[in-house]
Amino acid sequence: MIYLKTAEEIELLRESCLLVSKTLAELAKLVKPGVSTAQLNKVAEEFILDNGATAPCKGYCGYPAAICTSVNDEIVHGIPSEKQILKDGDIISIDLCTLKNGFVGDSAYTFCVGDVAPEIRQLLKTTKESLFKGIEQAVEGNRVGDVSNAIQSYCEAAGYGVVREMIGHGIGRNMHEAPEVPNYGRRGTGTLLRTGMTICIEPMITLGNRALRFDSDGWTTRTVDGKFAAHFEHAVAIRKGKADILSDFGIIENVLKNLN
């Protein structure tokens, strides 16, 4: 069942999504060599609670943390740990949700840690660009396959792998709603997009082989060839002509700009 949101509901959802962006901006200040992913989790959860929301990732199907921290070859759903210390040259995808006023916000951003190799920076650049290629297609009258194909074709043309098993999704009162939003597919196929639909688009792109494997923790996914992976995610509301992006990378990137 796909739930179409009213204008008022979309504004409540936007508030939750912007809190996700503000939380990611707080974490941007801390992403540096020597910091543990557990420290990032602690700061994120405190910030979310201090802003009148909760962290619905914590306890979701048994997931133990408020945020997902995926480093280097980890694709998504990495679990924060005191033992996982960021090093110069790493990248880290941070994916998190907030629950406020009955609506779940969701977004993800991949950060560079210190001096990152040019080929890895290019992977991040292309992955983020592919997200916006997908968002361009997320308009009333198009289909999910138009979004999916825009991401797949852009990334594969650059020689990258497009993860199949992990996909985007609807968002609203629940973290995961219909429809599913894969990062691969054929134009003109899939669910028809209608005004009032709210979805998360989140390309997960690899430097090498697109295949993944699960760690023994049952959550962390990583590339089978050990090459790096990037992940960017926006929540959007479907409109006529142009999608309405509910989360905001600008909040994060203003912090990053001031740090450099």
C-alpha positions in Angstrom: 0.0 0.0 0.0 1.4 3.4 -1.0 0.3 6.3 1.2 -0.1 9.6 -0.4 0.7 12.5 2.0 -1.1 15.7 2.4 0.8 19.0 2.2 0.7 19.3 6.0 2.1 15.8 6.3 4.9 16.5 3.9 5.9 19.5 5.9 6.1 17.4 9.1 8.2 14.9 7.1 10.4 17.7 5.9 11.0 18.8 9.6 12.2 15.2 10.4 14.4 15.1 7.3 16.0 18.4 8.0 16.9 17.2 11.5 18.7 14.3 9.9 20.7 16.8 7.8 21.5 18.8 10.9 22.6 15.7 12.7 24.9 14.7 9.8 26.3 18.3 9.9 27.1 17.9 13.6 28.9 14.6 12.8 30.8 16.3 9.9 32.6 18.3 12.6 33.9 15.1 14.2 34.8 13.0 11.1 38.6 12.9 11.3 41.4 10.4 12.0 41.4 9.0 15.5 37.6 9.2 16.1 35.7 6.0 16.7 32.4 5.2 15.0 31.0 4.7 18.5 31.7 8.3 19.3 29.8 9.4 16.3 26.9 7.3 17.3 26.8 8.8 20.8 26.9 12.4 19.6 24.2 11.7 17.0 21.8 10.1 19.5 22.3 12.9 22.0 21.7 15.5 19.3 18.5 13.8 18.0 17.1 13.5 21.5 18.0 17.1 22.4 16.0 18.2 19.3 12.8 16.6 20.5 13.1 13.4 18.3 14.1 9.8 18.7 16.4 7.6 16.7 14.2 4.8 15.2 17.2 2.9 13.8 18.0 1.9 17.3 16.1 -1.4 18.0 14.8 -1.7 14.4 14.7 -5.4 13.8 17.3 -5.7 16.6 19.7 -3.1 15.2 21.8 -1.9 18.2 22.7 1.7 17.3 21.2 5.1 16.5 23.1 5.4 13.2 24.8 3.3 10.5 28.5 3.9 10.0 29.9 2.1 6.9 33.7 2.5 6.4 35.6 2.0 3.1 34.5 -1.4 1.7 31.4 -1.5 3.9 28.4 -0.6 1.8 25.6 0.0 4.3 24.4 -0.9 7.8 27.8 -0.9 9.5 27.4 -1.0 13.3 29.3 1.7 15.3 32.0 0.3 17.5 34.7 1.6 20.0 37.1 -0.6 18.1 36.5 1.0 14.7 38.8 4.0 14.6 38.8 6.3 11.5 42.1 6.6 9.7 43.5 9.1 7.2 42.4 8.1 3.7 39.2 6.4 4.9 35.7 7.2 3.8 32.6 6.8 5.9 29.0 6.6 4.9 26.7 7.7 7.8 23.0 6.8 7.4 20.5 7.8 10.0 16.8 8.4 10.7 14.9 10.6 13.1 11.3 10.2 14.3 9.5 13.5 15.1 5.8 14.4 15.1 5.0 10.9 13.9 7.1 11.0 10.7 10.5 9.4 10.0 13.3 11.4 8.3 16.0 9.6 6.5 19.2 10.6 4.7 22.8 9.5 4.2 26.1 11.1 3.3 29.6 9.8 2.6 32.5 11.7 4.2 36.2 11.8 3.4 38.5 11.2 6.4 41.7 13.3 6.0 43.6 12.9 2.7 41.5 10.6 0.4 42.9 9.3 -2.9 41.6 11.0 -6.0 40.0 7.9 -7.4 38.0 7.5 -4.2 36.9 11.2 -4.3 35.8 10.6 -7.8 33.7 7.7 -6.7 32.0 9.9 -4.1 31.4 12.7 -6.7 29.9 10.3 -9.2 27.6 8.6 -6.6 26.3 12.0 -5.4 25.8 13.2 -9.0 23.9 10.0 -9.8 21.5 10.7 -6.8 20.6 14.0 -8.4 20.2 12.3 -11.8 17.7 10.0 -10.2 15.9 12.9 -8.4 15.5 14.6 -11.8 13.3 11.7 -12.9 11.3 11.6 -9.6 8.3 13.6 -10.9 4.6 12.9 -11.4 3.9 10.7 -14.4 7.3 9.0 -14.5 7.8 5.6 -13.1 10.3 4.2 -10.5 12.2 2.6 -13.4 13.0 6.0 -14.8 14.7 7.0 -11.5 16.5 3.6 -11.2 17.7 3.7 -14.8 19.1 7.2 -14.5 21.2 6.2 -11.6 22.4 2.9 -13.1 23.3 4.3 -16.5 25.2 7.2 -15.1 27.3 5.1 -12.7 27.9 2.2 -15.1 29.0 4.6 -17.8 31.7 5.7 -15.4 32.8 2.1 -14.8 31.3 1.6 -11.3 29.3 -1.2 -9.8 25.7 -0.6 -8.9 24.6 -2.6 -5.8 21.4 -4.6 -6.5 20.4 -6.1 -3.2 20.1 -2.8 -1.2 17.5 -0.3 -2.5 15.6 2.9 -1.7 12.1 2.9 -0.4 9.0 4.9 0.5 9.1 7.0 3.7 6.5 8.5 6.0 5.1 7.4 9.3 7.3 4.2 8.9 10.9 4.0 8.0 10.3 1.7 5.1 7.1 2.0 3.0 6.1 1.1 -0.5 7.3 1.5 -3.2 10.7 -0.1 -3.4 13.2 2.2 -5.3 16.1 0.1 -6.8 19.2 1.8 -8.2 19.0 -0.3 -11.4 16.1 -0.9 -13.9 14.5 -0.1 -17.2 12.9 3.2 -18.1 9.1 3.1 -18.2 8.7 0.3 -15.8 7.8 0.0 -12.1 5.4 2.0 -10.0 3.8 5.1 -11.4 4.9 8.2 -9.5 2.1 10.4 -8.2 2.0 13.8 -6.3 1.9 13.0 -2.6 4.3 10.1 -2.7 7.4 10.4 -0.6 10.4 8.2 -1.3 14.1 7.8 -0.4 16.5 7.6 -3.3 19.9 6.2 -2.2 22.5 5.0 -4.7 25.0 2.6 -3.3 27.9 2.4 -5.7 31.2 0.5 -5.7 34.6 1.1 -7.1 34.8 -2.5 -8.3 32.5 -5.5 -8.4 28.9 -4.8 -7.4 28.6 -8.0 -5.4 28.2 -7.9 -1.6 28.5 -10.1 1.4 27.2 -9.9 4.9 29.4 -9.8 8.0 28.8 -12.2 10.8 26.9 -9.5 12.7 24.0 -10.0 10.2 23.9 -6.3 9.4 27.1 -5.0 7.8 27.3 -5.4 4.1 30.6 -5.0 2.3 32.0 -5.5 -1.2 33.3 -9.0 -2.0 36.4 -7.6 -3.7 37.3 -5.2 -0.8 37.1 -2.1 -2.9 35.5 1.1 -1.5 31.7 1.9 -1.8 29.9 5.2 -1.5 26.3 6.0 -0.5 24.2 9.1 -0.7 20.5 9.4 0.1 17.8 12.1 -0.1 14.2 11.9 0.9 11.9 13.5 -1.8 8.3 14.3 -2.3 6.9 13.7 -5.8 5.6 16.8 -7.5 4.7 17.9 -11.1 7.7 19.0 -13.0 10.3 18.8 -10.3 10.9 16.7 -7.1 10.8 18.4 -3.7 14.0 17.4 -1.8 13.1 17.2 1.9 16.6 16.6 3.3 19.4 19.1 2.7 23.1 18.4 1.9 23.7 22.2 1.9 23.6 22.1 5.8 26.3 19.5 5.8 28.4 21.0 3.1 28.5 24.4 4.7 30.1 22.8 7.8 32.6 20.9 5.6 33.5 24.1 3.8 34.2 26.0 7.0 36.3 23.1 8.3 38.6 23.2 5.2 
